[in-house]
Amino acid sequence: MDRDQLTEKFRGLTIWKANGQRAPHKPLLVLLALGCLQRKGQQELPYAEIEGPMKQLLEDFGPPRQTYHPEYPFFHLQSDGVWELTTEGGIQLPLDRKLPNAGVFREYGVKGGFPEPILEIFQEDPEAVRVVAELLLGAHFPATYHEDLLQSVGLDLEIAGTAESTTRIRDPKFRREVLLAYGYRCAVCGLKIEMQDKTVAIEAAHIKWHQAGGPDHTANGLALCTLHHKLFDVGAFTLDPDLVLSVSSMAHGNEGFQRWLLDFNGDRIHRPALSELAPQPDFLQWHVREVFKGKGRYELNLN
């Protein structure tokens, strides 16, 4: 196996899909395993050891859910040919292949890791670690997540922009059209800065993420300053179909938090001059369901 073949294997991970729901479980497990391999040379990960970190990753970087199941990717990643499980003493696991059981994993000392051919490439070619990490980041997470996610899994990489492995090509007109629609200012705080006639610190944010199939249409975009783009992507606030902003009950901070976020709670954001360019309710509802964390400090009108 060479690096190109390795890349194709990870590009082809089977990701569970239903009604637009996010399922980043497998990419998160691979990134965590790469971090353990890079930092500690750890080739096999005992489930009991990584259950807690995986649950935290799902809470921090996955969609909000009532319960989190680190055992699912730990078991089902085997089907992609990039992961294998072993037990203490080679004991056969009493498992229903459709219903992995975390208690059984702990009891039998189950460990997971990359198969030998893949492990050899990662050990002999450190660049392959970067390539696979960039592929997974670009394909499954917005750029606002990358630095925090890399730090959380302990990967020391220099990610330079969007990975070439992103599965869909972005429309270069998206940024221009979104910023134009909002008058080159942040839809939340109204910030507008120009340097030598160029707009700076204002970005075109996807409401339904590009990685989740969100289109490069103005109605799926918001012009946000760098700060509010990051806060929107991590679920610190969301919008209802009337474009009223609601801050998450999980978000807290000092006077800066009050000034730059909480003071906007219950306010309508700035709208495009043309109503057809305003965010569509379906995209906003996706953000509420798949990104927004906790409960809103302002009661959302989702009808």
N, C-alpha and C positions, 0 to 999 in steps of 0.2 A: 504494500500500500504506500502511495506517495502522498504529498501534501494536498494535491488537487483532489484525489479520491477521498481523503480525510474530510476536506472541506465540503464535498458533496454529501457525505454522510450526515454531517451536522446541519447542512442546509435543508436536508430532507426530513428533519424531525417531524414526526406525526403529532400535531397539536390538536387537542380536543376542541371542537367548535360546535356552538349551539346558540342561535339567536343573538349573535354578535358578542357573546360573553368572552371575556379574556381568560386565558389559561396559560400563564407563563411558567408553570411548574417545572417542566423539563429544562427550558433554558436556564432557569435559576439554579437548578441542581447542577447542571454542567458547569456554570460559572463558579459555583461554590467549590466543585471538585477541582477545577483548574486552579483556583486560589490556594487550596490545600496542597496541591501538587507543587505549585511554584514556591510557596512559602516554606513548606515543611518536607517536601519530597514525599508526601503521604500518598501512597498508591491505592490503598483500600480505606474506605470510610465506613466505620461501624455505624449502623443506623442509630443506635442509642446515643452516639456522639454528635451526629449531625441533625438529629430530629429537632432540637431546639433552634439552632441557627436557620434551618430551612423554614420552620414555622415563622420565625421573625422576618425572613426574606419575603415570604408570602404575604405577611401582614403589611410590610413596608412598601413592597413593589408590585403586589398583586391587587386584584379588585377586592373591594370590601365584601366579606362573607361572614356568615354566622359562625362557621367552623372552618378550620384549615387542616389539610391532610398531607403532611410531608411524605407519608408512606406511598402515596399514589405515584409520584414521579420516580421514587426510589425503586419501585417495582416495574412500572410500565415502560421506563426508559430502555429496558432490555429489548423490547420489540423493535427498536430502531437500530440494533446492532452496534451500539456505541457504549454499552453498559452491561455488566454482568454481576451476579450475586454469588456469594459464597457463604458457607456457614462454618461454625466451629466443628472441626472433626468431620466435615463433609456430610453432616446429617441432612437427609432429605427433608425439605420443608413441607409441612402439611398445609398447603395453601390452595384456595380456590383462585385460579389465575385471574379471575375478574374482580376479586375482592381482597386486595392485600390487607393484611392485618398488622398494625403497628405493634401490638402486644406479642405476636408471634416473632416478629423481627427482633424485638428486644430479647425474648426468651431464648432464641436459638443463636444469638450473637451474629445476626446477618450483617455482612459487609457488602458494600458496592464499590465498583471501580471500573475504569476503562479496560477493555480487553487488551491483551498483550500487544497486538499489532498497532493499536492506536496509542497505547502507552509509550511504546518505543519511539514513535514519531514525536510525541510531545517532549520526551526526554532528550532526544538527539537534535531536535529542531525547535528551539525556543520561539522562533518566529511563528511556528504553527499555532502556539498558544495564543498569540496576539491576533492572528488571522481568524481563528475560531471565535475568540471573544468578541472581536469587532463584528463578525457575522451575526452572532446572537444578539448583541446590543442593537445593531442597526435594524434587524428584522423584527424585534419584539418589544423594544422600548424606545420612547422618545428621547431625544438628545438631552433633555433636562434631567433625565434619570442617570445618565451614564457615569458621571463622576461619583455620585453617592453610591451607586450600585457596585462599582469597582472597589471602592473603599470597604463596603460591607462584606464583600467576599474575599478581600485581601489580595486582589490582583494588581500588580504594579505594571500598568500599561500606559502608553501615551496614545490615547484615542484621538486621532486628528479628524474631527468632523464626522459626517455620516459615513458609515462603512460602505464599501463598494458592493457588499453582499446584500444590501437592502433588496427585498424581493420585488418591490414596485418602484418604478422611476417616478420621481417627483416632477410636477409641472413647474418650471422656473417662473411662470407668470403668477403663481399663487401668491407669493409674497408681495409682489408689486400691486396686485389687484386688491388684496386685503388691506394693505396700508393705505392705498388710495381711498378705499371705501370709508375708512375711519379717519380720514384727514391726517394721516401720519402721526396720530397720537394714541396713547394707551386708552383703551375703551373703559378701563376702571378708574385710573387716577388722572387721566388727561395729559400725562407727561408728553412733551414734544421737544426733542432736541435735534439740532442740526449742526454739523461740523462741515464747513466748506461745501455747503449746499447739499450735504448728504445726511439722511436721517440715521441717527444712531440710537441704540438701546431700545428700539421698538421692533418687535418681532411678530411674524405671522404665526399664530398658534392654531393648530388643528384642534377642534372640539372633540370629534371622534378621531382618535389617533390614526395617522397614516398607517402605522403598523397593524391596526385593527380593521383596515379596509376603508377608513375614512377618505372621502374624495378630496381632491385639490380644488374645491369649489369655494367661492367666497362665503357662501351660506354655511360652510363648515369651518369657517375661520374667525378669529378674533385678532385684532391688533392689540398687543399687550406689551408693556415694558418688560424688561428682562426679569424683574422681580415678580411681577404678577403672572408672567408666563410660567415661571417655576412653581409658584404657589398653586396655579390652576392645574398644572400637570400632576402635582403630588396630592391633589384632592383637598387642599386647604380651604377652597371655596368653590362654589358652583353657581349656576344660573338657572332660573326657571324660564318657561317659554315667553314670559313677559320681560325677560332680561333683567330680572331683579336678582341681586347678588345675595347669597347666603354663605356665611362663614361657618366652617366646621366647628362643632363643639370640642373637637380634639386639638384645635389650634390655640396656642397660648403664647404669651410673650410679654415684652416690656412696653414702654410708651411708644416705641417704634411700631410694634405690632398693632397697637391701638390706632396710631396715626395712618399707617400704610395699608391696613386691612380691615380691622374691626369697625372703623368709622364709616366704611362703605357698606356695612351690613344693612340689608333692607333697601338699598338704593338701586335705581335702575342705571345700568351702564350707558355709556354713550353709544348711540345707534348710527348705523350708516344712513346717509341721506335718502338712499333708495331702499324702500321696504323689502324689495325682492332680494337684496343682498344681506339682510339681517339673518342671524342664525336660525336654522330650522329646528323646530321642536324635537324631531327624532334624534338629531345629533346631541342636543342638550340633555335629553333623557338618557342617552347612552352614557354621557359623562356622569350624570347623577348615579346611575346604576353600577358603572364599571370603574370609576375613578374616585369620586367624592367619598371622603372618609367620615365616619361618625354621623351625628345628626346636625341638621342646620340650625343655626341660631335664628334664622328667619324661616318661617314656615313656607316651604316651596309650594307653588301652585303648579302642579304637573298635569292638569287637565287641559 
